[in-house]
Amino acid sequence: MLRRCASRQRSGASSRKERWQTSTGRHVLCEQPTAAAWRRIVADNRTAFGVGALVSLGLIWGGTTAAFTSSTPSGNNSWTTGTVTLSDDDAGTALFTATGLVPGSAGSNCITVSYSGSVAATVRFYASASTDAAAVAAYLDLTIQEGTGGGFGTCTGFTPTSTPYTGTLATFITTKASYGTGVGAWNATSGTARVYKVTYALNAATPNTKQGATTTATLQWEAQT
């Protein structure tokens, strides 16, 4: 049992507390702790325990945070966009500058279209601009073939592999006026090329009223990824 004790010299005064004599002739005064004293004792012991526990936890935490480590980087990452590059061999010259046409007149020319982009793309062609005030395009029959051999100014050696369009120039310029409605489906990769042969013929049924009429159209090849 816990006791709160204090020693004092023998005294003649009486006391309510219990006394007894030791071998040294001194009296020891002892008393049972009160309820308040018990609470102080318990609180002191709890404080001492808490401080000790925190110190122990600190030692444990300090010990567990020490570890061997290793890492490896993946640095200097970069992102570069691809290129879509299309060219032809006409040197900026029109395929046709035909004049003096009469019903039944015909002609043809070839053009080589080359692709040098760094990413694959699909090539189509369409009419990007046109004029037809006299409505003569409805009598101009048009055939466009895709193949190999030949080039701008001569179709010698041309071998067709497909015929993407056959119809009148009027239909072509009104229905094939953008990439989305364009014709052809060449899946181009860098360093590849296609030759296109364009053939026209003024229909034999062209009326007399179309004399001196002019129609124009720009044929556009375009590549998109």
SVG drawing of the C-alpha trace seen along z (x, -y; Angstrom):
<svg xmlns="http://www.w3.org/2000/svg" viewBox="-28 -34 49 36">
<polyline fill="none" stroke="black" stroke-width="0.4" points="0.0,0.0 1.3,-3.5 2.0,-5.7 3.0,-9.2 5.7,-9.4 7.9,-12.0 10.4,-11.7 10.6,-14.1 12.3,-14.4 10.6,-13.0 8.4,-15.6 6.4,-15.6 3.3,-16.9 0.6,-14.5 -0.8,-13.9 -3.6,-12.1 -1.2,-10.4 0.4,-7.0 4.0,-7.0 6.6,-4.4 10.2,-4.5 13.1,-3.4 16.5,-2.1 17.9,-5.6 15.5,-7.0 13.7,-9.0 9.9,-8.8 8.5,-8.2 5.2,-9.9 3.1,-8.0 -0.4,-8.7 -2.8,-7.1 -3.0,-9.3 -6.3,-11.2 -8.4,-10.9 -6.9,-14.2 -3.4,-12.8 -4.2,-9.6 -5.3,-11.6 -2.1,-13.6 -0.1,-10.3 -1.9,-8.7 -1.6,-11.9 2.1,-12.1 2.5,-8.4 0.5,-8.9 2.6,-11.9 5.8,-10.0 4.4,-7.1 3.3,-9.4 6.7,-11.1 8.4,-7.7 6.1,-6.4 6.7,-9.4 10.4,-9.1 10.1,-5.4 8.0,-6.1 10.4,-8.8 13.2,-6.3 11.2,-3.7 10.1,-6.2 13.6,-7.5 14.8,-3.9 12.1,-3.0 12.6,-6.1 16.1,-5.1 16.1,-2.9 18.1,-2.1 16.8,-3.8 17.3,-3.7 15.8,-5.6 16.1,-5.8 15.1,-8.7 13.6,-8.9 14.6,-12.4 14.8,-14.6 11.4,-13.5 10.2,-15.3 7.3,-15.5 7.6,-16.4 4.7,-16.8 4.7,-15.1 4.6,-16.7 2.2,-16.4 3.9,-17.5 2.5,-17.1 3.9,-18.4 3.6,-17.9 5.7,-18.3 3.7,-21.0 5.9,-23.9 2.9,-26.0 1.6,-25.5 -2.0,-24.6 -2.8,-21.2 -4.8,-22.7 -5.1,-26.0 -7.2,-24.7 -8.6,-27.1 -10.6,-26.8 -12.6,-23.8 -15.4,-22.4 -17.8,-19.6 -15.7,-16.4 -12.4,-18.1 -10.4,-16.1 -7.1,-16.2 -5.2,-14.8 -2.3,-15.5 -0.6,-13.8 0.6,-15.1 2.8,-13.4 1.9,-14.0 4.5,-13.1 4.3,-12.7 7.2,-13.4 5.5,-13.9 6.8,-12.1 3.4,-10.6 1.0,-8.6 -1.9,-10.5 -4.8,-10.0 -4.7,-12.0 -7.8,-13.1 -8.5,-15.6 -11.3,-18.0 -12.2,-21.3 -11.1,-24.1 -12.2,-27.0 -14.2,-27.3 -16.1,-29.7 -18.7,-28.6 -20.8,-31.7 -21.8,-30.3 -22.7,-26.8 -20.3,-25.1 -19.0,-22.8 -22.0,-20.6 -20.8,-19.6 -17.2,-19.0 -16.7,-15.3 -13.9,-14.5 -12.1,-11.3 -9.4,-11.1 -7.3,-8.0 -4.7,-7.1 -1.7,-5.0 2.1,-5.0 4.4,-6.2 4.4,-9.4 4.4,-12.9 3.5,-16.5 3.5,-17.3 3.5,-13.7 1.5,-10.6 3.9,-8.3 4.3,-5.1 1.2,-5.8 -0.5,-2.7 -3.8,-3.2 -4.6,-1.4 -7.9,-3.0 -10.4,-5.6 -11.5,-7.7 -13.8,-10.0 -15.8,-9.8 -18.5,-12.5 -18.9,-16.1 -16.8,-18.9 -20.0,-20.6 -20.8,-17.6 -17.2,-17.5 -17.0,-21.2 -20.4,-21.1 -20.2,-17.8 -16.4,-17.5 -15.7,-20.9 -13.7,-19.9 -11.5,-17.3 -14.5,-15.7 -16.3,-15.2 -13.1,-14.7 -12.3,-11.5 -9.4,-9.1 -8.1,-7.3 -4.4,-7.1 -2.9,-6.1 0.4,-8.0 3.6,-7.3 6.8,-9.3 8.7,-8.9 5.7,-7.6 4.0,-9.1 1.0,-8.7 0.5,-9.8 -2.9,-11.2 -4.1,-11.3 -6.8,-13.9 -8.7,-13.5 -11.4,-15.9 -13.7,-15.9 -16.2,-18.5 -19.4,-16.6 -20.7,-16.3 -24.1,-17.5 -22.7,-20.9 -25.2,-23.5 -24.3,-26.3 -25.0,-28.8 -21.9,-27.8 -19.5,-29.3 -16.8,-31.4 -17.7,-30.2 -15.1,-29.7 -15.1,-27.5 -12.3,-27.2 -11.5,-24.9 -8.6,-24.4 -7.9,-20.7 -6.6,-20.4 -4.8,-17.4 -4.8,-17.4 -3.4,-15.1 -4.8,-14.7 -3.9,-12.4"/>
</svg>
